Amino acid sequence: MNINWSALADTAGVSFLVTVAVVAVFSLGILALSRREEAVAARAAGADGGGTLALVGAGVCFAACVAAVGYGLTLIAS
């Protein structure tokens, strides 16, 4: 049996980087939701702002995470 160690290392490296990227994007989505809650609370207290941009940013972050996970599942299933 011959193991291609270079290909194994490449696969492990790419999977590590993609995992870190998905976690970072998900964390940005959570941060955006937190900022939206702060903006809504500030608006209730009489300040300007509604947090719409933060909500859109969170949605984009979560959609990117769903796309990455869906693509990974597609690769595994095929």
Secondary structure, 3 states (H helix, E strand, C coil): CCCCHHHHHHHHHHHHHHHHHHHHHHHHHHHHHHHHHHHHHHHHCCCCCCCHHHHHHHHHHHHHHHHHHHHHHHHHHC
